[in-house]
Amino acid sequence: MTDNSVNDVLLFNEKAELLGNSSFAKAMLQEDSGVLFECSAERAYEVVLVGAEGESVDAAFLTLRMFLQNNDRISIHNISKIYANSNDFSSHRTEFEAVRIQINNYLDSPNGIDFFGENYTNREIIELLLYGSKGHSNREKEADLKTLMAFEPVANMFLNQVNAASANLVKGILLLSEINKKVLTIISSQSV
């Protein structure tokens, strides 16, 4: 592995650690989260989101974006290419690729909830929030997100799906980081 590649793997792990220690990850991976449906004869039903919200989600998504966008040097895809281009660490390359395939299979699977006739994949759910939020240039996703967020019960169910898909993505990223740690330990021991 070249020095630049090692630096990219180190940066991947730094960002993975930040993500794993974030309040988002703690809320989604270590505490209860979900959607509560409440109703009674005296009042209408209410759907309440329980779990990560607000700034913790925004911060996590800025980091998640680096792992997903192939134009970022520490994307999962680009770290996979580092392993593919390295003649060393074949067992770790295989392990990394297996986890990467599991992540992609999960992201490309339907999330199981019909939102106004659309059954998004987990990847589409995440991308809808990533690229549909204000400040991003995808007007189609922005319009779709606006439609989903207009009705509070649907918005809460959608955000719960975003949180669940993101939490599973974080778990995958942390697994990839563990593989990287093994490789970095080997590299470190060879340079002594």
Backbone as a printed PyTorch tensor [residue, N CA C, xyz], in Angstrom:
tensor([[[  0.8410,  -1.1780,   0.0000],
         [  0.0000,   0.0000,   0.0000],
         [  0.8860,   1.2400,   0.0000]],

        [[  0.5400,   2.2110,  -0.8190],
         [  1.3250,   3.4460,  -0.8700],
         [  1.0560,   4.2840,   0.3750]],

        [[  1.9220,   5.2620,   0.6030],
         [  1.7250,   6.1640,   1.7500],
         [  0.3950,   6.9100,   1.6360]],

        [[  0.0520,   7.3450,   0.4190],
         [ -1.2300,   8.0360,   0.2290],
         [ -2.4010,   7.1230,   0.5430]],

        [[ -2.2930,   5.8740,   0.1440],
         [ -3.3560,   4.9060,   0.4360],
         [ -3.4870,   4.6680,   1.9300]],

        [[ -2.3630,   4.5360,   2.5930],
         [ -2.3880,   4.3560,   4.0490],
         [ -3.0370,   5.5660,   4.7050]],

        [[ -2.7010,   6.7690,   4.2360],
         [ -3.3030,   7.9830,   4.7920],
         [ -4.8170,   8.0040,   4.5790]],

        [[ -5.2630,   7.5310,   3.4200],
         [ -6.7060,   7.4770,   3.1500],
         [ -7.3960,   6.4750,   4.0750]],

        [[ -6.7750,   5.3360,   4.2890],
         [ -7.3470,   4.3300,   5.1910],
         [ -7.3790,   4.8780,   6.6220]],

        [[ -6.3170,   5.5780,   7.0190],
         [ -6.3010,   6.2080,   8.3450],
         [ -7.4260,   7.2290,   8.4820]],

        [[ -7.6130,   8.0570,   7.4510],
         [ -8.6760,   9.0710,   7.4860],
         [-10.0580,   8.4070,   7.5190]],

        [[-10.2290,   7.3400,   6.7510],
         [-11.4820,   6.5720,   6.7880],
         [-11.7710,   6.1700,   8.2270]],

        [[-10.7630,   5.6300,   8.8990],
         [-10.9560,   5.1640,  10.2740],
         [-11.2140,   6.3110,  11.2470]],

        [[-10.5420,   7.4400,  11.0440],
         [-10.7980,   8.6080,  11.8970],
         [-12.2510,   9.0400,  11.7810]],

        [[-12.7480,   9.1310,  10.5550],
         [-14.1380,   9.5510,  10.3280],
         [-15.1140,   8.4880,  10.8280]],

        [[-14.7700,   7.2230,  10.6760],
         [-15.6210,   6.1450,  11.1870],
         [-15.7050,   6.2170,  12.7120]],

        [[-14.5860,   6.5100,  13.3510],
         [-14.5790,   6.6250,  14.8130],
         [-15.4290,   7.8130,  15.2680]],

        [[-15.2840,   8.9480,  14.5710],
         [-16.1200,  10.1170,  14.8960],
         [-17.6010,   9.7690,  14.7590]],

        [[-17.9200,   9.0860,  13.6890],
         [-19.3070,   8.6930,  13.4550],
         [-19.7880,   7.7260,  14.5250]],

        [[-18.9660,   6.7420,  14.8460],
         [-19.3340,   5.7490,  15.8600],
         [-19.5140,   6.3430,  17.2460]],

        [[-18.7900,   7.4250,  17.5390],
         [-18.8890,   8.0830,  18.8410],
         [-19.8810,   9.2460,  18.8510]],

        [[-20.5390,   9.4880,  17.7350],
         [-21.4620,  10.6200,  17.6320],
         [-22.7280,  10.3740,  18.4500]],

        [[-23.4020,  11.4570,  18.7900],
         [-24.6640,  11.3160,  19.5190],
         [-25.7060,  10.6100,  18.6520]],

        [[-25.6010,  10.7640,  17.3350],
         [-26.4950,  10.0320,  16.4280],
         [-26.3130,   8.5260,  16.6180]],

        [[-25.0600,   8.0720,  16.5370],
         [-24.7940,   6.6360,  16.6610],
         [-25.2180,   6.1240,  18.0300]],

        [[-24.9580,   6.8940,  19.0640],
         [-25.3600,   6.4620,  20.4060],
         [-26.8730,   6.3450,  20.5040]],

        [[-27.5700,   7.3220,  19.9440],
         [-29.0380,   7.2740,  19.9890],
         [-29.5870,   6.1170,  19.1710]],

        [[-28.9710,   5.8590,  18.0200],
         [-29.5260,   4.8570,  17.1160],
         [-29.0180,   3.4440,  17.3930]],

        [[-27.8100,   3.3130,  17.9040],
         [-27.2310,   1.9820,  18.0890],
         [-27.2910,   1.4910,  19.5280]],

        [[-27.3820,   2.4120,  20.4860],
         [-27.3090,   1.9890,  21.8800],
         [-28.5720,   2.2480,  22.6740]],

        [[-29.4700,   3.0490,  22.1360],
         [-30.6910,   3.3810,  22.8630],
         [-31.9030,   2.9430,  22.0490]],

        [[-33.0570,   3.0410,  22.6520],
         [-34.2930,   2.7180,  21.9410],
         [-34.5980,   3.8020,  20.9290]],

        [[-35.0410,   3.3980,  19.7720],
         [-35.4740,   4.3450,  18.7590],
         [-36.6140,   3.7130,  17.9830]],

        [[-37.3720,   4.5450,  17.3260],
         [-38.4790,   4.0380,  16.5420],
         [-39.5640,   5.0730,  16.4110]],

        [[-40.7460,   4.6000,  16.0920],
         [-41.9070,   5.4620,  15.9340],
         [-42.9890,   4.9490,  16.8680]],

        [[-43.5810,   5.8550,  17.6330],
         [-44.6810,   5.5030,  18.5190],
         [-45.9880,   5.9830,  17.9090]],

        [[-46.9650,   5.1140,  17.8670],
         [-48.3050,   5.4730,  17.4250],
         [-49.1740,   5.5850,  18.6710]],

        [[-49.7780,   6.7330,  18.8680],
         [-50.6440,   6.9300,  20.0260],
         [-52.0110,   7.3900,  19.5380]],

        [[-53.0580,   6.8070,  20.0990],
         [-54.4040,   7.2820,  19.7820],
         [-55.3320,   6.9240,  20.9320]],

        [[-56.3990,   7.6790,  21.0170],
         [-57.4030,   7.4060,  22.0430],
         [-58.7460,   7.8920,  21.5200]],

        [[-59.8030,   7.5530,  22.2300],
         [-61.1410,   7.9740,  21.8140],
         [-61.2950,   9.4880,  21.9140]],

        [[-60.5510,  10.0990,  22.8130],
         [-60.6830,  11.5420,  23.0350],
         [-59.9270,  12.3860,  22.0190]],

        [[-58.9280,  11.8240,  21.3610],
         [-58.1410,  12.6510,  20.4430],
         [-57.7160,  11.8330,  19.2290]],

        [[-57.2600,  12.5350,  18.2350],
         [-56.8000,  11.8780,  17.0050],
         [-55.4940,  11.1480,  17.2750]],

        [[-55.1000,  10.3490,  16.3230],
         [-53.8500,   9.6150,  16.4830],
         [-52.6610,  10.5750,  16.3630]],

        [[-51.5540,  10.1150,  16.8920],
         [-50.3200,  10.8960,  16.8240],
         [-49.1800,   9.9210,  16.5520]],

        [[-48.2600,  10.3280,  15.7120],
         [-47.0780,   9.5340,  15.4130],
         [-45.8830,  10.3200,  15.9130]],

        [[-45.0920,   9.7090,  16.7950],
         [-43.9700,  10.4030,  17.4190],
         [-42.6810,   9.6640,  17.0970]],

        [[-41.6860,  10.4090,  16.6390],
         [-40.3660,   9.8500,  16.3600],
         [-39.5600,   9.8110,  17.6490]],

        [[-38.9730,   8.6560,  17.9440],
         [-38.1240,   8.4940,  19.1220],
         [-36.7380,   8.1140,  18.6250]],

        [[-35.7440,   8.8700,  19.0190],
         [-34.3770,   8.5800,  18.5870],
         [-33.6600,   9.8350,  18.1710]],

        [[-32.6940,   9.6850,  17.3100],
         [-31.8720,  10.8090,  16.8800],
         [-32.6960,  11.7940,  16.0570]],

        [[-32.4700,  13.0690,  16.3140],
         [-33.1480,  14.1280,  15.5710],
         [-32.2290,  15.3350,  15.4750]],

        [[-32.5990,  16.2560,  14.6240],
         [-31.9760,  17.5680,  14.5640],
         [-30.5080,  17.5650,  14.1930]],

        [[-29.7250,  18.3100,  14.9680],
         [-28.3140,  18.5210,  14.6520],
         [-27.4900,  17.2440,  14.6690]],

        [[-27.8500,  16.2950,  15.5300],
         [-27.0720,  15.0520,  15.5660],
         [-27.2220,  14.2880,  14.2550]],

        [[-28.4180,  14.3250,  13.6700],
         [-28.6400,  13.6720,  12.3780],
         [-27.9010,  14.4310,  11.2820]],

        [[-28.0030,  15.7670,  11.2980],
         [-27.3190,  16.5820,  10.2910],
         [-25.8200,  16.3290,  10.2890]],

        [[-25.2160,  16.3100,  11.4640],
         [-23.7710,  16.0780,  11.5660],
         [-23.3970,  14.6810,  11.0890]],

        [[-24.1890,  13.6890,  11.4710],
         [-23.9080,  12.3110,  11.0430],
         [-24.0110,  12.1920,   9.5290]],

        [[-24.9860,  12.8690,   8.9450],
         [-25.1760,  12.7600,   7.5050],
         [-24.0580,  13.4320,   6.7180]],

        [[-23.4710,  14.4880,   7.2690],
         [-22.3210,  15.0860,   6.5960],
         [-21.1680,  14.0940,   6.5250]],

        [[-20.9910,  13.3160,   7.5840],
         [-19.9390,  12.3050,   7.6010],
         [-20.3190,  11.1080,   6.7390]],

        [[-21.5670,  10.6450,   6.8420],
         [-22.0080,   9.5100,   6.0310],
         [-21.8330,   9.7950,   4.5460]],

        [[-22.0510,  11.0270,   4.1800],
         [-21.9360,  11.4310,   2.7770],
         [-20.5460,  11.1180,   2.2180]],

        [[-19.5090,  11.3380,   3.0310],
         [-18.1340,  11.0580,   2.5810],
         [-17.9400,   9.5770,   2.2700]],

        [[-18.5830,   8.7290,   3.0420],
         [-18.4400,   7.2930,   2.8290],
         [-19.2170,   6.8090,   1.6050]],

        [[-20.2640,   7.5310,   1.2320],
         [-21.1320,   7.1070,   0.1360],
         [-20.7580,   7.6820,  -1.2230]],

        [[-20.2240,   8.8930,  -1.2470],
         [-19.9440,   9.5530,  -2.5200],
         [-18.6100,   9.0970,  -3.0860]],

        [[-18.6440,   8.5190,  -4.2590],
         [-17.4230,   7.9780,  -4.8590],
         [-16.4120,   9.0380,  -5.2480]],

        [[-16.8090,  10.3050,  -5.2590],
         [-15.8310,  11.3500,  -5.5610],
         [-15.0290,  11.7490,  -4.3190]],

        [[-15.3290,  11.1580,  -3.1770],
         [-14.5530,  11.4130,  -1.9670],
         [-13.5080,  10.3200,  -1.8090]],

        [[-12.2970,  10.7150,  -1.4830],
         [-11.2080,   9.7250,  -1.4430],
         [-11.3850,   8.6700,  -0.3590]],

        [[-12.2100,   8.9410,   0.6510],
         [-12.4160,   7.9270,   1.6920],
         [-13.7650,   7.2280,   1.5510]],

        [[-14.3670,   7.3040,   0.3800],
         [-15.6280,   6.5750,   0.1920],
         [-15.3550,   5.0730,   0.3310]],

        [[-16.3790,   4.3300,   0.6600],
         [-16.2530,   2.8820,   0.7700],
         [-15.7330,   2.3120,  -0.5450]],

        [[-16.2540,   2.8110,  -1.6420],
         [-15.8350,   2.3530,  -2.9710],
         [-14.3400,   2.6060,  -3.1960]],

        [[-13.8720,   3.8030,  -2.8610],
         [-12.4640,   4.1300,  -3.1040],
         [-11.5090,   3.3830,  -2.1650]],

        [[-11.9240,   3.1350,  -0.9490],
         [-11.0860,   2.3160,  -0.0530],
         [-11.0480,   0.8840,  -0.5800]],

        [[-12.1660,   0.4080,  -1.1100],
         [-12.1990,  -0.9200,  -1.7240],
         [-11.2200,  -0.9980,  -2.8970]],

        [[-11.1160,   0.0730,  -3.6800],
         [-10.1740,   0.1100,  -4.8050],
         [ -8.7290,   0.0630,  -4.3100]],

        [[ -8.4590,   0.6680,  -3.1610],
         [ -7.1040,   0.6020,  -2.5820],
         [ -6.7530,  -0.8550,  -2.3190]],

        [[ -7.6880,  -1.5840,  -1.7120],
         [ -7.4480,  -3.0040,  -1.4560],
         [ -7.3090,  -3.7830,  -2.7600]],

        [[ -8.1350,  -3.4890,  -3.7330],
         [ -8.0990,  -4.2000,  -5.0170],
         [ -6.7720,  -3.9720,  -5.7460]],

        [[ -6.1860,  -2.7910,  -5.5650],
         [ -4.9350,  -2.4550,  -6.2490],
         [ -3.7020,  -2.8670,  -5.4640]],

        [[ -3.8960,  -3.4250,  -4.2840],
         [ -2.7790,  -3.8410,  -3.4430],
         [ -2.5800,  -5.3520,  -3.5710]],

        [[ -1.3500,  -5.7550,  -3.7670],
         [ -1.0490,  -7.1870,  -3.8390],
         [ -0.9900,  -7.8220,  -2.4600]],

        [[ -0.8840,  -6.9750,  -1.4410],
         [ -0.8210,  -7.4590,  -0.0600],
         [ -2.2320,  -7.5450,   0.5260]],

        [[ -2.3420,  -8.2080,   1.6320],
         [ -3.5690,  -8.2190,   2.4250],
         [ -4.7600,  -8.8460,   1.6990]],

        [[ -4.5240,  -9.9370,   0.9700],
         [ -5.6070, -10.5380,   0.1810],
         [ -6.7650, -11.0110,   1.0640]],

        [[ -6.4760, -11.5590,   2.2410],
         [ -7.5750, -12.0150,   3.0980],
         [ -8.3720, -10.8200,   3.6220]],

        [[ -7.6770,  -9.7310,   3.8990],
         [ -8.3690,  -8.5280,   4.3700],
         [ -9.1560,  -7.8860,   3.2280]],

        [[ -8.6090,  -7.9410,   2.0370],
         [ -9.3180,  -7.4230,   0.8600],
         [-10.6230,  -8.2020,   0.6730]],

        [[-10.5540,  -9.5190,   0.8110],
         [-11.7420, -10.3560,   0.6680],
         [-12.7700, -10.0310,   1.7480]],

        [[-12.2890,  -9.8720,   2.9640],
         [-13.1740,  -9.5460,   4.0880],
         [-13.8230,  -8.1730,   3.8870]],

        [[-13.0190,  -7.1850,   3.4630],
         [-13.5350,  -5.8310,   3.2170],
         [-14.6010,  -5.8710,   2.1190]],

        [[-14.3070,  -6.5840,   1.0510],
         [-15.2440,  -6.6550,  -0.0770],
         [-16.5340,  -7.3630,   0.3200]],

        [[-16.4450,  -8.3860,   1.1580],
         [-17.6430,  -9.1020,   1.6010],
         [-18.5540,  -8.1700,   2.4080]],

        [[-17.9690,  -7.3800,   3.3000],
         [-18.7670,  -6.4270,   4.0860],
         [-19.3410,  -5.3520,   3.1660]],

        [[-18.5310,  -4.8830,   2.2240],
         [-19.0050,  -3.8700,   1.2610],
         [-20.2020,  -4.3900,   0.4710]],

        [[-20.1480,  -5.6380,   0.0410],
         [-21.2580,  -6.2360,  -0.7010],
         [-22.5040,  -6.3220,   0.1860]],

        [[-22.3260,  -6.7030,   1.4510],
         [-23.4620,  -6.7620,   2.3800],
         [-24.0890,  -5.3810,   2.5570]],

        [[-23.2450,  -4.3630,   2.6940],
         [-23.7530,  -2.9890,   2.8320],
         [-24.5560,  -2.5990,   1.5930]],

        [[-23.9980,  -2.8520,   0.4120],
         [-24.6920,  -2.4870,  -0.8250],
         [-25.9850,  -3.2750,  -1.0060]],

        [[-25.9690,  -4.5560,  -0.6550],
         [-27.2030,  -5.3510,  -0.7450],
         [-28.2830,  -4.7930,   0.1760]],

        [[-27.8850,  -4.4280,   1.3820],
         [-28.8420,  -3.8300,   2.3120],
         [-29.3580,  -2.4990,   1.7650]],

        [[-28.4560,  -1.6440,   1.3100],
         [-28.8700,  -0.3310,   0.8070],
         [-29.7830,  -0.4470,  -0.4050]],

        [[-29.5710,  -1.4550,  -1.2340],
         [-30.3620,  -1.6060,  -2.4520],
         [-31.6520,  -2.4040,  -2.2510]],

        [[-31.9130,  -2.8420,  -1.0190],
         [-33.1500,  -3.5780,  -0.7500],
         [-34.2720,  -2.5990,  -0.3830]],

        [[-35.5200,  -2.9650,  -0.7210],
         [-36.6550,  -2.0910,  -0.3820],
         [-36.7870,  -1.9570,   1.1280]],

        [[-37.2200,  -0.7920,   1.5790],
         [-37.3540,  -0.5880,   3.0230],
         [-38.6670,  -1.1180,   3.5640]],

        [[-39.6190,  -1.4470,   2.6930],
         [-40.8380,  -2.1030,   3.1350],
         [-42.0020,  -1.1880,   3.4570]],

        [[-41.8350,   0.1150,   3.3620],
         [-42.9390,   1.0310,   3.6300],
         [-43.2760,   1.7860,   2.3550]],

        [[-44.5470,   1.8560,   2.0570],
         [-45.0350,   2.5590,   0.8740],
         [-45.3070,   4.0140,   1.2590]],

        [[-44.5780,   4.9350,   0.6560],
         [-44.7790,   6.3610,   0.8820],
         [-45.4360,   6.9580,  -0.3560]],

        [[-46.7460,   7.1440,  -0.2900],
         [-47.5150,   7.7490,  -1.3830],
         [-47.2510,   7.0450,  -2.7130]],

        [[-47.2330,   5.7260,  -2.6760],
         [-47.0490,   4.9490,  -3.8980],
         [-45.6020,   4.6420,  -4.2340]],

        [[-44.6730,   5.1500,  -3.4700],
         [-43.2470,   4.8920,  -3.7000],
         [-42.7280,   3.9580,  -2.6160]],

        [[-42.0750,   2.8850,  -3.0220],
         [-41.4150,   2.0040,  -2.0770],
         [-39.9200,   2.1530,  -2.3130]],

        [[-39.3190,   3.0600,  -1.5730],
         [-37.9160,   3.3870,  -1.7360],
         [-37.0160,   2.2760,  -1.2130]],

        [[-35.8240,   2.1690,  -1.7960],
         [-34.7990,   1.3070,  -1.2110],
         [-34.1890,   2.0650,  -0.0340]],

        [[-33.4150,   1.3540,   0.7730],
         [-32.7400,   2.0140,   1.8930],
         [-31.7730,   3.0850,   1.3910]],

        [[-31.1150,   2.8420,   0.2640],
         [-30.2150,   3.8350,  -0.3150],
         [-30.9950,   5.0820,  -0.7410]],

        [[-32.1470,   4.8690,  -1.3790],
         [-32.9590,   6.0050,  -1.8330],
         [-33.4820,   6.8290,  -0.6560]],

        [[-33.8160,   6.1480,   0.4340],
         [-34.2750,   6.8490,   1.6420],
         [-33.1680,   7.7780,   2.1510]],

        [[-31.9540,   7.2380,   2.2570],
         [-30.8310,   8.0360,   2.7400],
         [-30.5330,   9.1740,   1.7660]],

        [[-30.4910,   8.8530,   0.4720],
         [-30.1770,   9.8720,  -0.5320],
         [-31.2520,  10.9490,  -0.6060]],

        [[-32.4880,  10.5770,  -0.3510],
         [-33.5650,  11.5550,  -0.3740],
         [-33.3350,  12.6140,   0.6990]],

        [[-32.9200,  12.1860,   1.8830],
         [-32.6320,  13.1660,   2.9320],
         [-31.3310,  13.9160,   2.6290]],

        [[-30.3120,  13.1820,   2.1570],
         [-29.0270,  13.8170,   1.8560],
         [-29.1460,  14.8890,   0.7770]],

        [[-29.8080,  14.5510,  -0.3200],
         [-29.8220,  15.4310,  -1.4870],
         [-31.1110,  16.2170,  -1.6310]],

        [[-32.0930,  15.9430,  -0.7960],
         [-33.3390,  16.6930,  -0.8580],
         [-33.4190,  17.8170,   0.1470]],

        [[-32.4710,  17.8400,   1.0840],
         [-32.4440,  18.9020,   2.0890],
         [-32.0430,  20.2160,   1.4390]],

        [[-32.4580,  21.2860,   2.0490],
         [-32.1290,  22.6040,   1.5090],
         [-30.6170,  22.7620,   1.4230]],

        [[-30.1980,  23.4750,   0.4040],
         [-28.7790,  23.6920,   0.2090],
         [-28.1560,  22.7190,  -0.7690]],

        [[-28.9320,  21.7380,  -1.2120],
         [-28.4430,  20.7890,  -2.2000],
         [-29.1410,  21.0740,  -3.5180]],

        [[-28.5390,  20.6460,  -4.5870],
         [-29.0060,  21.0760,  -5.9000],
         [-29.9710,  20.1110,  -6.5850]],

        [[-30.4400,  19.0960,  -5.9110],
         [-31.3300,  18.1520,  -6.5650],
         [-32.7830,  18.5550,  -6.3020]],

        [[-33.3650,  19.2530,  -7.2490],
         [-34.7260,  19.7840,  -7.0780],
         [-35.7730,  18.6770,  -7.0140]],

        [[-35.5540,  17.5990,  -7.7610],
         [-36.5150,  16.4920,  -7.7410],
         [-36.5710,  15.8610,  -6.3500]],

        [[-35.4170,  15.6020,  -5.7750],
         [-35.3790,  15.0140,  -4.4350],
         [-35.9130,  16.0050,  -3.4040]],

        [[-35.6180,  17.2890,  -3.6000],
         [-36.1250,  18.3130,  -2.6860],
         [-37.6610,  18.3320,  -2.7080]],

        [[-38.2540,  18.2230,  -3.8940],
         [-39.7180,  18.1970,  -4.0210],
         [-40.2950,  16.9370,  -3.3750]],

        [[-39.6640,  15.7810,  -3.6070],
         [-40.1340,  14.5300,  -3.0010],
         [-40.0560,  14.6020,  -1.4770]],

        [[-38.9500,  15.1380,  -0.9680],
         [-38.7830,  15.2510,   0.4800],
         [-39.8140,  16.2060,   1.0630]],

        [[-40.0590,  17.2960,   0.3780],
         [-41.0470,  18.2710,   0.8450],
         [-42.4240,  17.6170,   0.9460]],

        [[-42.7750,  16.7890,  -0.0280],
         [-44.0540,  16.0670,  -0.0050],
         [-44.1310,  15.1520,   1.2090]],

        [[-43.0600,  14.4110,   1.4620],
         [-43.0450,  13.4850,   2.5990],
         [-43.1030,  14.2220,   3.9340]],

        [[-42.4650,  15.3780,   4.0150],
         [-42.3700,  16.0950,   5.2800],
         [-43.6030,  16.9580,   5.5610]],

        [[-44.4880,  17.0780,   4.5910],
         [-45.6580,  17.9470,   4.7450],
         [-46.6930,  17.3860,   5.7210]],

        [[-46.7400,  16.0950,   5.8740],
         [-47.7290,  15.4490,   6.7380],
         [-46.9730,  14.8040,   7.8890]],

        [[-47.1340,  15.3440,   9.0930],
         [-46.2890,  14.9690,  10.2290],
         [-46.2030,  13.4600,  10.4960]],

        [[-47.3060,  12.7170,  10.4900],
         [-47.1610,  11.2690,  10.7360],
         [-46.2890,  10.5860,   9.6830]],

        [[-46.4480,  10.9690,   8.4140],
         [-45.6310,  10.3910,   7.3440],
         [-44.1840,  10.8280,   7.5220]],

        [[-43.9890,  12.1130,   7.8640],
         [-42.6320,  12.6280,   8.0720],
         [-41.9220,  11.8490,   9.1690]],

        [[-42.6120,  11.5750,  10.2680],
         [-41.9910,  10.8320,  11.3680],
         [-41.6760,   9.3940,  10.9720]],

        [[-42.5830,   8.7680,  10.2200],
         [-42.3110,   7.4030,   9.7520],
         [-41.1290,   7.4060,   8.7830]],

        [[-41.0830,   8.3890,   7.8870],
         [-39.9750,   8.4950,   6.9440],
         [-38.6520,   8.7000,   7.6880]],

        [[-38.6330,   9.6380,   8.6380],
         [-37.4010,   9.9040,   9.3790],
         [-36.9570,   8.6840,  10.1810]],

        [[-37.9070,   7.9060,  10.6850],
         [-37.5520,   6.6660,  11.3700],
         [-36.8710,   5.7080,  10.4070]],

        [[-37.3770,   5.6120,   9.1830],
         [-36.7520,   4.7410,   8.1810],
         [-35.3580,   5.2420,   7.8170]],

        [[-35.2100,   6.5570,   7.7180],
         [-33.8850,   7.1430,   7.4550],
         [-32.9340,   6.7710,   8.5830]],

        [[-33.3870,   6.9330,   9.8180],
         [-32.5430,   6.6120,  10.9710],
         [-32.1600,   5.1410,  11.0010]],

        [[-33.1320,   4.2650,  10.7230],
         [-32.8490,   2.8240,  10.7360],
         [-31.8570,   2.4460,   9.6410]],

        [[-32.0760,   2.9640,   8.4290],
         [-31.1550,   2.6660,   7.3260],
         [-29.7670,   3.2190,   7.6170]],

        [[-29.7140,   4.4180,   8.1740],
         [-28.4230,   5.0400,   8.4940],
         [-27.7020,   4.2900,   9.6060]],

        [[-28.4530,   3.8360,  10.6010],
         [-27.8410,   3.0820,  11.7000],
         [-27.2070,   1.7990,  11.1680]],

        [[-27.8880,   1.1230,  10.2450],
         [-27.3100,  -0.0850,   9.6510],
         [-26.0850,   0.2450,   8.8100]],

        [[-26.1170,   1.3780,   8.1250],
         [-24.9510,   1.8170,   7.3610],
         [-23.7810,   2.1080,   8.2990]],

        [[-24.0480,   2.7570,   9.4130],
         [-22.9990,   3.0410,  10.3950],
         [-22.3880,   1.7400,  10.9040]],

        [[-23.2190,   0.7420,  11.1910],
         [-22.7090,  -0.5630,  11.6400],
         [-21.7500,  -1.1460,  10.6090]],

        [[-22.1190,  -1.0630,   9.3320],
         [-21.2550,  -1.5650,   8.2620],
         [-19.9510,  -0.8070,   8.1730]],

        [[-20.0170,   0.4990,   8.2910],
         [-18.8060,   1.3280,   8.2450],
         [-17.8820,   0.9760,   9.4060]],

        [[-18.4410,   0.7470,  10.5730],
         [-17.6220,   0.3710,  11.7310],
         [-16.9730,  -1.0010,  11.5300]],

        [[-17.6720,  -1.9190,  10.8690],
         [-17.0620,  -3.2200,  10.5400],
         [-15.8900,  -3.0370,   9.5690]],

        [[-16.0770,  -2.1890,   8.5620],
         [-14.9920,  -1.9160,   7.6080],
         [-13.8050,  -1.2850,   8.3220]],

        [[-14.0840,  -0.4230,   9.2700],
         [-13.0220,   0.2200,  10.0390],
         [-12.2070,  -0.8030,  10.8330]],

        [[-12.8850,  -1.8150,  11.3640],
         [-12.1740,  -2.8750,  12.1030],
         [-11.2320,  -3.6460,  11.1850]],

        [[-11.6540,  -3.8890,   9.9640],
         [-10.7840,  -4.5590,   8.9900],
         [ -9.5790,  -3.6780,   8.6930]],

        [[ -9.8280,  -2.3860,   8.5030],
         [ -8.7370,  -1.4430,   8.2550],
         [ -7.7390,  -1.4290,   9.4090]],

        [[ -8.2460,  -1.5040,  10.6400],
         [ -7.3610,  -1.4950,  11.8080],
         [ -6.3920,  -2.6780,  11.7740]],

        [[ -6.8870,  -3.8400,  11.3670],
         [ -6.0130,  -5.0180,  11.2640],
         [ -4.8890,  -4.7690,  10.2650]],

        [[ -5.2550,  -4.2050,   9.1170],
         [ -4.2630,  -3.9260,   8.0740],
         [ -3.2690,  -2.8690,   8.5500]],

        [[ -3.7700,  -1.8240,   9.1800],
         [ -2.8900,  -0.7530,   9.6650],
         [ -1.9290,  -1.2720,  10.7390]],

        [[ -2.3860,  -2.2150,  11.5500],
         [ -1.5090,  -2.8260,  12.5620],
         [ -0.3860,  -3.6100,  11.8770]],

        [[ -0.7180,  -4.3370,  10.8450],
         [  0.3070,  -5.0920,  10.0920],
         [  1.3110,  -4.1340,   9.4570]],

        [[  0.8100,  -3.0910,   8.8300],
         [  1.6850,  -2.0910,   8.1880],
         [  2.5970,  -1.4530,   9.2090]],

        [[  2.0270,  -1.1120,  10.3480],
         [  2.8050,  -0.4730,  11.4170],
         [  3.9080,  -1.4010,  11.9310]],

        [[  3.5970,  -2.6780,  12.0770],
         [  4.5950,  -3.6310,  12.5880],
         [  5.6980,  -3.8920,  11.5500]],

        [[  5.3690,  -3.7640,  10.2610],
         [  6.3630,  -3.9780,   9.2020],
         [  7.3270,  -2.8050,   9.0760]],

        [[  6.8810,  -1.6250,   9.4650],
         [  7.7370,  -0.4440,   9.3110],
         [  8.6420,  -0.1990,  10.4990]],

        [[  8.5170,  -1.0250,  11.5260],
         [  9.3680,  -0.8600,  12.7290],
         [ 10.7290,  -1.4460,  12.5110]]])
